[in-house]
Amino acid sequence: MDKNELYQKMYDAVLAGDKEKSVELAKESIKMGLDPRQTIENGYTPGIDKVGDLWEEGEYFLPELVMAAESTKAAIEVLKPELARKKETTPNIGTVIMGTVEGDIHDIGKTLVSSLLSAAGFKVIDLGADVPTDKFIEEAKKHKADIIGMSALLTTTMVNQKKVIEKLKEEGIRDRFRIMVGGAPVSRKWGNDIGADDAPMSAMEAVKSAKGLMKEKV
């Protein structure tokens, strides 16, 4: 099997959400002596990009998204030691702090977005659920984050998204970060009203938004 055939199989495995196959192919690429960065860029990244297109077209749904993201992440984990050995790192588009705001324990949507961002090449620090306002800010400063992503699944907790932004303004560091807000009750109007940079309406839209926000930062 030549490398182009291998890349195609990787692409197909991601589309199928076949985690075991993705891992197997990543191991095969190491045996073949292929450059791990090229393996990611030519095999797995095109697959996750296509999954995003299929999601937007209504061909794929939540289960397919989750499986595709997890299969990509699993393959990249296999390739990480090779990247380290070659003193390379996985392509890192930017660093994102993700979490569900204080008082809210719902995190399925947030976890999906984190997985998709990671598969797309972002470094994601997932703080989990019920994250205090100060924690978002502390972690964003600590990791020199590019983007802060906040999820809220309740109308009673979404106000905490606003509190984080207000606190950033109080500290005079709002302009250091791009901010995305999301969750069932969150609308684009809400995002605009509280001063967020975007309020994506879906997980795949969040990935596109994050990529766009990174371009704005440059």
C-alpha positions in Angstrom: 0.0 0.0 0.0 1.5 3.4 -1.0 1.0 6.5 1.1 -1.8 8.0 -1.0 -3.8 4.8 -0.6 -3.1 4.9 3.1 -4.3 8.6 3.3 -7.5 7.6 1.5 -8.1 4.8 4.0 -7.6 7.3 6.9 -10.1 9.7 5.3 -12.6 6.9 4.9 -12.1 5.7 8.5 -12.8 9.2 9.9 -16.0 9.5 7.7 -17.0 6.1 9.1 -16.2 7.1 12.6 -14.1 3.9 12.9 -11.8 4.6 15.8 -10.1 1.2 15.7 -9.4 1.5 12.0 -8.1 5.0 12.4 -5.7 3.8 15.1 -4.6 0.8 13.1 -3.8 3.1 10.1 -1.9 5.5 12.2 0.3 2.7 13.4 0.7 1.5 9.8 1.9 5.0 8.8 4.6 4.7 11.5 5.8 1.3 10.2 6.0 2.8 6.7 8.2 5.6 8.0 5.8 8.4 6.9 6.1 11.9 8.3 3.5 12.1 11.1 2.7 15.7 10.4 1.9 14.9 6.7 -0.1 11.9 7.9 -2.3 14.2 9.9 -2.6 16.9 7.3 -3.2 14.5 4.3 -5.1 11.7 6.0 -7.1 12.8 9.0 -7.7 16.5 8.6 -9.4 16.2 5.2 -11.7 13.6 6.8 -12.8 15.7 9.7 -13.3 18.7 7.3 -15.5 16.5 5.1 -17.5 15.4 8.1 -18.2 19.1 8.8 -19.5 19.6 5.3 -21.8 16.6 5.6 -23.1 17.9 9.0 -23.9 21.2 7.3 -25.6 19.4 4.4 -27.8 17.5 6.9 -26.2 14.2 5.9 -24.5 13.6 9.2 -26.0 14.0 12.7 -24.7 14.1 16.3 -23.6 10.5 16.6 -21.6 10.7 13.4 -19.9 13.9 14.5 -18.9 12.4 17.8 -17.5 9.2 16.3 -15.6 11.1 13.6 -14.0 13.4 16.2 -13.1 10.6 18.5 -11.5 8.5 15.7 -9.4 11.5 14.7 -8.3 12.2 18.2 -7.4 8.6 18.8 -5.2 8.5 15.7 -3.4 11.7 16.6 -2.7 10.3 20.1 -0.9 7.3 18.4 1.2 9.7 16.3 2.1 12.1 19.1 5.2 10.1 20.2 6.5 10.1 16.7 5.9 13.9 16.5 7.8 14.3 19.7 10.6 12.0 18.5 11.0 14.2 15.5 10.8 17.3 17.7 7.6 18.4 16.1 4.2 19.1 17.4 0.8 18.5 16.0 -0.4 21.5 14.0 -1.7 24.0 16.5 -4.1 26.6 15.2 -4.6 28.2 18.5 -5.4 27.6 22.2 -9.0 27.5 23.4 -10.2 27.5 27.0 -13.6 25.7 27.1 -16.1 25.2 29.9 -19.7 25.3 31.1 -20.4 28.3 33.2 -20.9 28.3 37.0 -24.1 26.8 38.2 -24.6 24.7 35.1 -23.6 21.0 35.1 -24.5 20.2 31.5 -21.5 19.5 29.3 -22.4 17.2 26.4 -22.5 20.0 23.9 -19.4 21.6 25.3 -17.5 18.3 25.2 -18.5 17.7 21.6 -17.2 21.2 20.6 -14.0 20.5 22.5 -13.5 17.2 20.7 -14.1 18.8 17.3 -11.8 21.7 18.0 -9.1 19.4 19.1 -9.6 17.2 16.0 -9.4 20.4 13.8 -6.0 21.3 15.2 -6.7 23.5 18.3 -5.1 22.9 21.7 -8.1 22.7 23.9 -8.1 23.1 27.7 -11.5 21.7 28.8 -12.3 23.0 32.3 -15.5 20.8 32.6 -18.8 22.1 34.0 -19.8 24.5 36.7 -16.7 26.6 36.1 -16.4 29.8 38.3 -16.0 33.1 36.5 -12.5 33.6 37.9 -11.4 30.2 36.8 -12.1 31.0 33.1 -9.9 34.1 33.4 -7.1 32.4 35.4 -6.8 29.6 33.0 -7.0 31.9 29.9 -4.1 33.9 31.3 -2.1 30.8 32.5 -2.3 29.1 29.1 -2.0 32.3 27.0 -5.3 31.3 25.4 -6.5 32.8 22.1 -10.1 31.9 22.6 -12.4 31.5 25.6 -15.5 29.3 24.9 -18.4 29.3 27.3 -21.4 27.1 27.3 -24.7 27.5 29.2 -27.7 25.2 28.9 -30.0 27.1 31.3 -31.4 30.6 31.0 -30.6 31.1 34.7 -26.9 30.4 34.2 -26.3 32.1 30.8 -25.9 35.4 32.6 -22.5 34.0 33.9 -21.2 34.3 30.3 -21.8 38.0 30.6 -20.0 38.1 34.0 -16.8 36.6 32.6 -16.7 39.2 29.8 -17.4 42.0 32.3 -14.6 40.8 34.6 -12.2 40.7 31.6 -13.1 44.3 30.9 -12.6 45.3 34.6 -9.1 43.8 34.4 -8.4 45.6 31.2 -7.6 42.4 29.3 -10.8 41.8 27.2 -8.9 42.5 24.0 -6.4 39.7 24.7 -9.0 37.0 23.9 -11.7 36.2 21.4 -14.9 34.9 23.1 -17.4 32.4 21.9 -20.6 31.6 23.7 -23.1 28.8 23.1 -25.8 26.5 24.5 -29.4 25.9 24.0 -30.8 29.2 25.2 -28.0 31.3 23.6 -28.8 33.4 20.6 -26.7 35.6 18.3 -28.5 38.6 19.8 -27.5 37.5 23.3 -23.9 37.1 22.1 -23.9 40.6 20.7 -25.6 42.1 23.7 -23.0 40.8 26.1 -20.0 41.7 23.9 -19.0 38.2 22.8 -17.2 37.8 19.4 -19.5 35.1 18.2 -22.3 32.8 19.3 -22.2 29.7 17.0 -25.4 27.8 16.6 -23.9 24.4 16.2 -20.8 22.4 17.0 -19.4 22.5 13.5 -20.2 26.2 13.2 -18.2 26.7 16.4 -15.1 25.1 14.7 -15.5 27.4 11.7 -16.0 30.4 14.0 -12.9 29.6 16.0 -10.8 29.3 12.8 -12.2 32.7 11.6 -11.5 34.3 15.0 -7.9 33.1 14.8 -7.5 34.8 11.4 -8.9 38.0 12.9 -6.2 37.9 15.7 -3.3 37.7 13.2 
